[in-house]
Amino acid sequence: MKSLLAFLSMLVFGIATALYIGFHDNFPSRDRIYDDEQEGLKELVVFKFSHVVAENTPKGLAAKKFAQLVNEKSAGKIKIEVFPNGSLYSDIEEIKALKEGDVQFIAPSTSKLGMLSPDWFVLDLPYAFADYDAVREGLHGKIGDQLFASLQKDRIKGLAYWTNGFKQITSNKGPVKNPDDLKGQTLRIMQSNVIEDQFKLLHAKGRQDSFNSTFQLLESKKVDGEENTISNIYSKKFYNVQNYMTISNHGYLGYAVMTDQTWWNSLPKETKRILSEAMKETTEWNEKHAAKMNKDQLQQIREHSPILIHELTDEERKAWMKRLDPVYDQYKPIIGEHLIQQVRDLQKQHFTSNGQ
């Protein structure tokens, strides 16, 4: 009897020991250190980045660069899926998609953001910036801060300003050298009343339409021309359906990289750190490469396209600036005198330093 009890005791002890060893590691020890900031990086997470331009443009390349840096910094645990060329959403749809959580990052042209706050109209004013230095000074300073602050009421977080470059004019109705040369023409423009009113001053009609409709509008001759940066003219081959291009640098085209504030606030601290660092490095990279890309692609157009190119002289540019200047007074009550004055100060500083 004693032998049987000893045997049963040993059996029970053995089973209990096996159960303890087998299942102990499946439960966290009270003494184990647990870092909840690493929880979000244990499994692969995927975020969507939608934009409407080609991959071989300043914005397209910057989006790819951002995705690459995020992948590297997260050791492959965070993936940014980039959808270029409006393949996910058009430039008219993407802000709505962001608010509804269907996409996590967008980079609309700043002209689109007038629908959220009239402050953004300031970047569409003619000849607002003389050069890339003026752009950086404005957007990395008080102007940029105020514009991003204006998005807070819509629960949108501004992450960075990416640069494309300066807009030029293309047309099929003769060379455009003087302001009167656009009289009677119809041009595709971005969704901006400020831009439309500029063309009214030139006795031309601005047709607000999506970027990805531009080539078809030009090819079908529903419009006579358009305004865009060299990189967009090159990547979308607008030069194949236009006969004339004027290097006017009459307006600036840039992008605001944005995300939903509520979504951003929900991210783990480590994820936000990785995304923020990658965005900062991407923005610095974009600023270094955008100007060179536009310059190089203009040379490619000169060498491989029959389009006739005219570059405004200083005197011609002054005539354009004078003709378009009334837009500033027209929009001062809408944009606000403070923002207008900041642009005027930049103009005075940078156009003067460039000898213009």
C-alpha positions as CSV (number, residue, x, y, z in Angstrom):
1,M,0.0,0.0,0.0
2,K,2.8,2.4,0.9
3,S,4.5,1.6,-2.4
4,L,1.3,2.4,-4.3
5,L,0.9,5.7,-2.6
6,A,4.5,6.6,-3.2
7,F,4.1,5.8,-6.9
8,L,1.0,7.9,-7.2
9,S,2.6,10.8,-5.5
10,M,5.6,10.7,-7.9
11,L,3.2,10.4,-10.8
12,V,1.2,13.5,-9.8
13,F,4.4,15.5,-9.1
14,G,5.7,14.5,-12.5
15,I,2.6,15.6,-14.4
16,A,2.5,18.9,-12.5
17,T,6.1,19.6,-13.3
18,A,5.6,18.8,-17.0
19,L,2.5,21.0,-17.2
20,Y,4.4,23.9,-15.5
21,I,7.4,23.6,-17.8
22,G,5.2,23.2,-20.9
23,F,3.0,26.1,-20.3
24,H,5.0,28.5,-18.2
25,D,6.5,30.4,-21.2
26,N,3.1,31.1,-22.7
27,F,2.3,33.5,-19.9
28,P,4.3,36.7,-19.2
29,S,6.2,36.7,-16.0
30,R,5.5,39.5,-13.6
31,D,9.3,40.1,-13.5
32,R,9.6,40.2,-17.3
33,I,10.3,43.7,-18.8
34,Y,7.7,44.5,-21.5
35,D,8.1,47.4,-23.9
36,D,4.7,48.2,-25.3
37,E,6.2,50.6,-27.9
38,Q,7.7,47.6,-29.7
39,E,4.3,45.9,-30.0
40,G,3.4,47.7,-33.2
41,L,6.6,46.6,-34.9
42,K,6.3,42.9,-34.2
43,E,4.1,42.3,-37.3
44,L,4.3,43.9,-40.7
45,V,2.1,47.0,-41.0
46,V,1.2,48.5,-44.3
47,F,0.3,52.2,-44.9
48,K,-0.9,53.6,-48.3
49,F,0.5,56.7,-50.0
50,S,-1.5,58.0,-52.9
51,H,-0.4,60.7,-55.4
52,V,-1.3,61.7,-58.9
53,V,1.9,62.3,-60.7
54,A,4.4,60.1,-62.5
55,E,7.1,58.2,-60.6
56,N,9.9,60.1,-62.4
57,T,8.9,63.5,-61.0
58,P,10.1,65.2,-57.8
59,K,7.0,64.1,-55.9
60,G,7.0,60.6,-57.4
61,L,10.7,60.1,-56.5
62,A,10.2,61.6,-53.0
63,A,7.3,59.2,-52.3
64,K,9.5,56.3,-53.3
65,K,12.4,57.6,-51.2
66,F,10.1,58.0,-48.2
67,A,8.9,54.4,-48.6
68,Q,12.5,53.2,-48.8
69,L,13.7,55.0,-45.7
70,V,10.7,53.8,-43.7
71,N,11.4,50.2,-44.7
72,E,15.1,50.6,-43.7
73,K,14.5,52.4,-40.4
74,S,11.8,49.8,-39.3
75,A,13.9,46.8,-40.4
76,G,11.1,45.9,-42.8
77,K,8.3,46.0,-40.3
78,I,6.6,49.1,-41.8
79,K,5.8,49.1,-45.5
80,I,4.6,52.2,-47.4
81,E,2.7,51.2,-50.5
82,V,2.9,54.0,-53.0
83,F,0.2,54.5,-55.6
84,P,1.3,57.0,-58.3
85,N,-0.4,58.4,-61.4
86,G,-3.8,58.7,-59.7
87,S,-4.1,54.9,-59.7
88,L,-5.8,54.9,-56.3
89,Y,-7.4,58.3,-56.1
90,S,-7.5,61.4,-58.3
91,D,-6.3,64.7,-57.0
92,I,-10.0,65.7,-56.5
93,E,-10.7,62.6,-54.4
94,E,-7.7,62.1,-52.3
95,I,-8.5,64.5,-49.4
96,K,-11.8,62.8,-48.9
97,A,-10.1,59.4,-48.9
98,L,-7.6,60.6,-46.3
99,K,-10.4,61.8,-44.0
100,E,-12.2,58.5,-44.4
101,G,-9.1,56.5,-43.5
102,D,-8.9,54.8,-46.9
103,V,-5.3,56.1,-47.3
104,Q,-2.7,57.2,-44.8
105,F,-0.6,59.7,-46.7
106,I,-1.3,62.1,-49.6
107,A,0.7,64.9,-51.1
108,P,-1.7,67.2,-53.0
109,S,-0.5,70.3,-54.7
110,T,-1.0,73.3,-52.4
111,S,-3.4,74.8,-54.9
112,K,-6.0,72.1,-53.9
113,L,-5.9,73.2,-50.3
114,G,-7.8,76.4,-50.8
115,M,-10.9,74.3,-50.3
116,L,-9.8,73.7,-46.7
117,S,-8.6,77.2,-45.9
118,P,-8.2,80.4,-47.9
119,D,-4.8,80.9,-46.4
120,W,-3.4,78.5,-49.0
121,F,-4.3,80.8,-51.8
122,V,-1.2,82.8,-50.9
123,L,1.0,80.2,-52.6
124,D,-0.9,80.6,-55.9
125,L,-0.2,84.3,-56.2
126,P,1.7,85.2,-59.3
127,Y,5.5,85.5,-58.9
128,A,5.1,84.9,-55.1
129,F,8.6,83.3,-55.1
130,A,11.6,84.5,-57.1
131,D,13.7,81.3,-56.6
132,Y,14.0,78.1,-54.6
133,D,15.7,80.0,-51.7
134,A,12.6,82.1,-51.4
135,V,10.5,79.0,-51.3
136,R,12.5,77.4,-48.6
137,E,12.5,80.6,-46.5
138,G,8.8,81.0,-46.8
139,L,7.7,77.4,-46.3
140,H,10.1,76.7,-43.5
141,G,9.2,79.9,-41.8
142,K,6.1,81.7,-40.6
143,I,4.2,81.2,-43.9
144,G,4.5,77.4,-43.7
145,D,3.7,77.3,-40.0
146,Q,0.5,79.3,-40.5
147,L,-0.6,77.1,-43.5
148,F,-0.2,73.9,-41.6
149,A,-2.0,75.4,-38.6
150,S,-5.0,76.1,-40.8
151,L,-5.5,72.4,-41.3
152,Q,-6.0,71.6,-37.7
153,K,-9.7,72.4,-37.8
154,D,-10.1,69.5,-40.3
155,R,-8.1,67.1,-38.2
156,I,-5.4,67.0,-40.8
157,K,-1.7,67.0,-39.8
158,G,0.8,68.6,-42.2
159,L,4.0,66.6,-42.3
160,A,6.2,68.3,-44.8
161,Y,6.4,70.6,-47.8
162,W,7.8,69.0,-51.0
163,T,8.9,71.1,-53.9
164,N,8.4,70.5,-57.6
165,G,9.3,73.8,-59.1
166,F,8.1,76.8,-61.1
167,K,5.3,76.7,-63.6
168,Q,5.7,77.4,-67.3
169,I,3.1,78.0,-70.1
170,T,2.5,75.8,-73.1
171,S,0.2,76.6,-76.0
172,N,-0.7,75.6,-79.5
173,K,-1.7,79.1,-80.6
174,G,1.6,80.9,-81.3
175,P,4.5,81.9,-79.0
176,V,3.6,83.5,-75.7
177,K,6.0,86.3,-74.9
178,N,3.8,89.1,-73.7
179,P,0.7,89.1,-71.5
180,D,-1.6,89.9,-74.4
181,D,-0.4,86.8,-76.3
182,L,-2.8,84.6,-74.2
183,K,-5.9,86.6,-75.1
184,G,-8.8,84.4,-76.1
185,Q,-7.0,81.1,-75.2
186,T,-8.3,78.4,-72.9
187,L,-5.8,76.7,-70.6
188,R,-6.1,73.8,-68.2
189,I,-5.3,74.9,-64.7
190,M,-5.4,73.4,-61.2
191,Q,-8.4,73.7,-58.9
192,S,-7.7,77.3,-57.8
193,N,-9.8,80.4,-58.1
194,V,-6.7,82.5,-57.7
195,I,-5.1,81.0,-60.7
196,E,-8.4,81.3,-62.7
197,D,-8.5,85.0,-61.8
198,Q,-4.9,85.5,-63.0
199,F,-5.8,84.3,-66.5
200,K,-8.9,86.5,-66.5
201,L,-6.5,89.4,-66.2
202,L,-4.7,88.1,-69.3
203,H,-8.1,87.8,-71.1
204,A,-7.8,84.1,-71.2
205,K,-10.0,81.3,-69.7
206,G,-8.7,78.9,-67.1
207,R,-10.4,75.5,-67.1
208,Q,-10.1,73.9,-63.7
209,D,-9.6,70.2,-64.2
210,S,-7.8,67.2,-62.7
211,F,-4.1,66.8,-63.5
212,N,-4.6,63.3,-65.1
213,S,-7.1,64.7,-67.6
214,T,-4.6,67.3,-69.0
215,F,-3.1,65.2,-71.8
216,Q,-6.5,64.2,-73.2
217,L,-7.7,67.8,-73.0
218,L,-4.7,69.0,-75.0
219,E,-4.8,66.2,-77.5
220,S,-8.5,66.6,-78.2
221,K,-8.0,70.4,-78.4
222,K,-10.6,71.1,-75.8
223,V,-8.0,73.5,-74.4
224,D,-5.3,75.5,-76.2
225,G,-2.6,75.1,-73.5
226,E,-1.8,74.6,-69.9
227,E,0.6,75.7,-67.1
228,N,2.9,73.3,-65.3
229,T,6.4,72.6,-64.1
230,I,9.0,71.2,-66.5
231,S,9.0,67.8,-64.7
232,N,5.3,67.4,-65.2
233,I,5.4,68.6,-68.8
234,Y,8.3,66.1,-69.4
235,S,6.9,63.1,-67.6
236,K,3.4,63.4,-69.1
237,K,4.8,64.3,-72.5
238,F,2.7,67.4,-72.9
239,Y,5.4,68.6,-75.3
240,N,4.1,66.1,-77.9
241,V,0.7,67.8,-78.1
242,Q,1.9,71.4,-77.8
243,N,3.8,73.6,-80.2
244,Y,5.1,76.4,-77.9
245,M,6.4,76.7,-74.4
246,T,7.4,79.8,-72.4
247,I,9.8,79.7,-69.5
248,S,7.9,82.2,-67.4
249,N,8.4,80.9,-63.8
250,H,5.1,82.8,-63.1
251,G,3.9,80.5,-60.3
252,Y,5.1,78.0,-57.8
253,L,4.0,74.4,-57.7
254,G,4.6,72.4,-54.5
255,Y,3.0,69.8,-52.4
256,A,1.9,69.4,-48.8
257,V,2.4,65.9,-47.4
258,M,-0.5,65.3,-45.0
259,T,-2.1,62.6,-42.9
260,D,-5.1,62.3,-40.7
261,Q,-4.5,63.7,-37.2
262,T,-6.6,61.1,-35.3
263,W,-4.8,58.2,-37.1
264,W,-1.4,59.8,-36.4
265,N,-2.2,60.2,-32.7
266,S,-3.2,56.5,-32.5
267,L,0.3,55.3,-33.7
268,P,2.8,53.9,-31.3
269,K,5.6,56.3,-30.3
270,E,8.3,54.3,-32.1
271,T,6.2,54.2,-35.4
272,K,5.8,57.9,-35.3
273,R,9.5,58.4,-34.7
274,I,10.4,56.3,-37.7
275,L,7.9,58.0,-40.0
276,S,9.0,61.5,-38.8
277,E,12.7,60.8,-39.3
278,A,12.1,59.3,-42.8
279,M,9.9,62.3,-43.8
280,K,12.5,64.8,-42.6
281,E,15.3,63.1,-44.6
282,T,13.1,62.7,-47.7
283,T,12.2,66.4,-47.6
284,E,15.9,67.4,-47.5
285,W,16.6,65.0,-50.4
286,N,13.7,66.5,-52.4
287,E,14.9,70.0,-52.0
288,K,18.3,69.1,-53.3
289,H,17.0,67.2,-56.3
290,A,13.9,69.0,-57.6
291,A,15.7,72.0,-59.2
292,K,18.3,69.8,-60.9
293,M,15.6,67.5,-62.2
294,N,13.6,70.4,-63.8
295,K,16.8,71.7,-65.3
296,D,17.9,68.4,-66.7
297,Q,14.5,67.6,-68.1
298,L,14.2,71.0,-69.8
299,Q,17.4,70.1,-71.6
300,Q,15.9,66.8,-72.7
301,I,12.9,68.6,-74.1
302,R,15.2,71.0,-76.0
303,E,17.2,68.2,-77.5
304,H,14.4,65.7,-78.3
305,S,11.3,67.7,-79.0
306,P,10.3,70.1,-81.8
307,I,8.4,72.3,-79.3
308,L,9.6,75.9,-79.6
309,I,10.8,77.4,-76.3
310,H,11.0,81.0,-75.4
311,E,12.4,82.2,-72.1
312,L,11.1,85.5,-70.8
313,T,13.6,88.3,-70.6
314,D,13.8,90.4,-67.4
315,E,11.8,93.2,-69.1
316,E,9.2,90.8,-70.3
317,R,8.9,89.3,-66.9
318,K,8.4,92.7,-65.4
319,A,5.5,93.3,-67.8
320,W,3.8,90.0,-66.7
321,M,4.3,90.9,-63.0
322,K,2.7,94.3,-63.5
323,R,-0.3,92.9,-65.4
324,L,-0.9,90.2,-62.7
325,D,-0.2,92.3,-59.7
326,P,-3.9,93.4,-59.1
327,V,-4.6,89.8,-57.9
328,Y,-2.8,90.7,-54.7
329,D,-5.2,93.4,-53.8
330,Q,-8.2,91.3,-55.0
331,Y,-7.3,88.5,-52.6
332,K,-6.0,90.5,-49.7
333,P,-9.4,90.5,-47.8
334,I,-9.6,86.7,-48.4
335,I,-6.0,85.6,-47.7
336,G,-5.3,88.2,-45.1
337,E,-3.0,91.2,-45.1
338,H,-0.4,89.5,-42.9
339,L,0.3,86.6,-45.3
340,I,0.2,88.9,-48.3
341,Q,2.8,91.2,-46.6
342,Q,5.1,88.3,-45.9
343,V,5.1,87.3,-49.6
344,R,5.7,90.9,-50.6
345,D,8.7,91.0,-48.2
346,L,10.1,87.9,-49.8
347,Q,9.6,89.3,-53.3
348,K,11.4,92.5,-52.4
349,Q,14.3,90.6,-50.9
350,H,14.8,87.8,-53.5
351,F,13.8,89.5,-56.8
352,T,16.1,92.4,-55.8
353,S,19.0,90.1,-55.0
354,N,18.5,88.4,-58.4
355,G,18.8,91.7,-60.1
356,Q,15.2,91.8,-61.2
